Amino acid sequence: MNTILTKRWLHIYLVMLFFSEVSTQSCSSLRVKLSTTNKNNLELLKNKMRTNLPLQCLSDMREFIATQDILKEIQKSLEDNPVVAIREIFQQIIGIFNQNLTETAWDENSMAAFQIELHQQIQHLGTCLSTAMENDSPSPRAQNAQLTRLRVKRYFQRIDNFLKEKQHSLCAWEVVQLEVKQCLLLVDQLTNRIPN
């Protein structure tokens, strides 16, 4: 990524961050905002993914299937803390997509739009979490939230390791994008568990 594009992306991000500060004062419409943002991100991800997994990538997909089972295993535990889980999922997705993207169909503008949406929601979720847990820091609820974050981080560490082992190859990215799609579909389910 060259310096001009990086500066442009940073400028766009800062402008969006300012507007998100203004627009995220209330947590009352959190479910609606999350649902809308997640649909936008899913649509953008689908547009950047191939319709079918290339045949040469099937062995990588089989190798990765064990990781998919982990997502199903942790799903139930994430449902207890949907806001914490969604925020951590978004943070981890940003981390994954900050890696070597040369083998993907993502261009700078699409990636910037995808990450800006995620950053805005991370900030909004953080504001709502701070409000909800203000007087709750040493409690079991806070410890449970920390455990939720750790579960999500461990899950994404496997994805990160897979990408690195496969040297950010085309097939690795195809498999990872399918997995991120599953994560965003999980975010939809978790969003429905957030109280109105």
Phi and psi in degrees as a GROMACS rama.xvg file:
@    title "Ramachandran Plot"
@    xaxis  label "Phi"
@    yaxis  label "Psi"
@TYPE xy
-83.124  166.798  ASN-2
-64.3414  -38.5546  THR-3
-63.2749  -44.9101  ILE-4
-66.2797  -38.3394  LEU-5
-62.6087  -44.9876  THR-6
-64.0475  -39.7284  LYS-7
-64.1326  -44.8328  ARG-8
-61.936  -42.9154  TRP-9
-62.0116  -41.7514  LEU-10
-62.6216  -46.2535  HIS-11
-59.5725  -44.5396  ILE-12
-60.7567  -44.8201  TYR-13
-64.5762  -39.2647  LEU-14
-63.9016  -45.3576  VAL-15
-64.9442  -36.7682  MET-16
-61.4202  -42.0904  LEU-17
-60.8285  -47.994  PHE-18
-67.9805  -31.9807  PHE-19
-69.9905  -32.3619  SER-20
-57.3437  -45.7591  GLU-21
-68.524  -38.7453  VAL-22
-87.7005  -5.23318  SER-23
-110.086  30.3221  THR-24
-68.632  -28.5413  GLN-25
-113.6  141.832  SER-26
-99.641  2.82569  CYS-27
-66.2005  -28.0738  SER-28
-106.96  27.5192  SER-29
-57.9656  -47.1374  LEU-30
-58.9137  -44.752  ARG-31
-64.6947  -45.8502  VAL-32
-63.8104  -43.4528  LYS-33
-62.8775  -43.6496  LEU-34
-61.9393  -44.6494  SER-35
-64.2196  -47.8248  THR-36
-61.9289  -43.5374  THR-37
-64.7956  -38.4455  ASN-38
-62.4041  -42.2896  LYS-39
-61.2856  -44.7051  ASN-40
-66.5241  -39.5934  ASN-41
-62.6532  -42.0162  LEU-42
-63.1245  -45.0128  GLU-43
-63.4937  -43.0838  LEU-44
-62.2073  -45.3637  LEU-45
-59.9755  -39.246  LYS-46
-66.4468  -26.447  ASN-47
-93.0139  -11.1883  LYS-48
-93.2337  155.268  MET-49
-72.2888  152.521  ARG-50
-67.4488  -41.036  THR-51
-124.016  145.272  ASN-52
-67.8877  126.804  LEU-53
-58.4097  144.615  PRO-54
-55.5283  -37.0467  LEU-55
-67.454  -10.5807  GLN-56
-96.9202  -3.27102  CYS-57
-61.604  -37.8973  LEU-58
-66.6472  -37.722  SER-59
-64.5983  -37.8309  ASP-60
-64.5311  -43.7991  MET-61
-62.033  -39.3025  ARG-62
-64.2765  -30.2625  GLU-63
-88.9336  -13.0112  PHE-64
-56.5354  -34.4753  ILE-65
-57.4882  -35.9462  ALA-66
-66.7014  -35.4066  THR-67
-61.7699  -35.3769  GLN-68
-62.5154  -31.7479  ASP-69
-64.3523  -39.1654  ILE-70
-58.9296  -42.609  LEU-71
-65.7447  -38.0929  LYS-72
-64.6031  -41.3236  GLU-73
-85.8403  -11.5815  ILE-74
-54.8937  -46.4701  GLN-75
-60.5882  -42.8472  LYS-76
-68.2129  -28.3633  SER-77
-73.3451  -25.1471  LEU-78
-64.9676  -22.0811  GLU-79
-72.3764  -26.9828  ASP-80
-131.488  66.7404  ASN-81
-61.5553  -38.8237  PRO-82
-66.7413  -44.5153  VAL-83
-62.7005  -45.4021  VAL-84
-62.8291  -46.5698  ALA-85
-62.8373  -44.0755  ILE-86
-60.7836  -43.7868  ARG-87
-68.7185  -38.4832  GLU-88
-59.1469  -46.7057  ILE-89
-61.741  -42.66  PHE-90
-62.5987  -41.0986  GLN-91
-70.3613  -35.6253  GLN-92
-62.8877  -42.002  ILE-93
-59.3741  -43.4093  ILE-94
-59.8306  -42.376  GLY-95
-63.4353  -43.6455  ILE-96
-83.6243  6.54341  PHE-97
-94.24  8.35354  ASN-98
-94.822  -172.241  GLN-99
-63.2775  107.612  ASN-100
-102.829  15.2342  LEU-101
-62.4892  -26.8725  THR-102
-89.9068  6.62805  GLU-103
-106.46  170.568  THR-104
-90.4063  9.29133  ALA-105
-76.599  133.573  TRP-106
-102.999  169.609  ASP-107
-57.4012  -45.3514  GLU-108
-65.7067  -43.3918  ASN-109
-64.4754  -43.1848  SER-110
-64.7163  -40.8067  MET-111
-61.9747  -44.3963  ALA-112
-62.2745  -43.6547  ALA-113
-60.93  -48.4883  PHE-114
-72.3249  -34.2251  GLN-115
-62.7583  -43.842  ILE-116
-58.8767  -44.7857  GLU-117
-64.8205  -44.1792  LEU-118
-60.1332  -42.3719  HIS-119
-60.6608  -43.6732  GLN-120
-70.8713  -35.1817  GLN-121
-59.3366  -44.7258  ILE-122
-64.4487  -45.2956  GLN-123
-61.6181  -46.2043  HIS-124
-62.4491  -38.9053  LEU-125
-61.7662  -42.4093  GLY-126
-61.5786  -45.2122  THR-127
-68.2003  -36.2564  CYS-128
-65.9939  -42.3609  LEU-129
-60.0563  -43.0557  SER-130
-63.5736  -43.6034  THR-131
-70.4669  -30.9461  ALA-132
-110.209  16.9184  MET-133
-49.4981  -51.6061  GLU-134
-104.415  29.1931  ASN-135
-126.801  16.823  ASP-136
-63.6391  -46.6104  SER-137
-85.9206  8.06323  PRO-138
-78.3115  166.288  SER-139
-59.5994  -31.0577  PRO-140
-62.5033  -42.3036  ARG-141
-67.495  -38.6585  ALA-142
-65.7283  -38.6625  GLN-143
-63.9747  -39.5934  ASN-144
-62.7715  -41.2071  ALA-145
-63.3115  -40.8637  GLN-146
-63.1717  -40.2333  LEU-147
-60.1775  -46.5661  THR-148
-59.5268  -42.7455  ARG-149
-63.8011  -39.756  LEU-150
-62.0348  -44.4688  ARG-151
-64.368  -43.6624  VAL-152
-61.0799  -42.6145  LYS-153
-62.4502  -41.4092  ARG-154
-61.1343  -46.9205  TYR-155
-72.1992  -23.5693  PHE-156
-63.1118  -36.2145  GLN-157
-64.4438  -40.066  ARG-158
-64.4075  -45.0608  ILE-159
-60.8498  -45.3223  ASP-160
-60.9837  -41.5605  ASN-161
-60.3332  -47.3102  PHE-162
-58.8491  -44.4915  LEU-163
-67.6679  -42.1819  LYS-164
-60.1083  -36.865  GLU-165
-90.2525  7.61627  LYS-166
54.4454  41.9927  GLN-167
52.7621  39.5041  HIS-168
-71.3723  166.934  SER-169
-55.7146  -48.044  LEU-170
-63.7803  -41.3079  CYS-171
-59.6197  -44.7571  ALA-172
-65.8479  -37.0973  TRP-173
-61.575  -45.0407  GLU-174
-65.6761  -43.8368  VAL-175
-65.304  -39.5833  VAL-176
-64.405  -36.4906  GLN-177
-62.4725  -39.7322  LEU-178
-69.0601  -39.7812  GLU-179
-63.8851  -37.3459  VAL-180
-58.8787  -43.4839  LYS-181
-61.6904  -37.5127  GLN-182
-64.655  -41.5019  CYS-183
-69.1259  -31.9916  LEU-184
-68.1933  -36.5102  LEU-185
-63.978  -38.5385  LEU-186
-58.6969  -39.3383  VAL-187
-58.0567  -45.272  ASP-188
-65.0314  -43.2556  GLN-189
-65.7304  -36.5147  LEU-190
-58.2553  -37.9911  THR-191
-67.4121  -16.3744  ASN-192
-91.7515  -4.51512  ARG-193
-76.3714  128.333  ILE-194
-62.3988  146.014  PRO-195
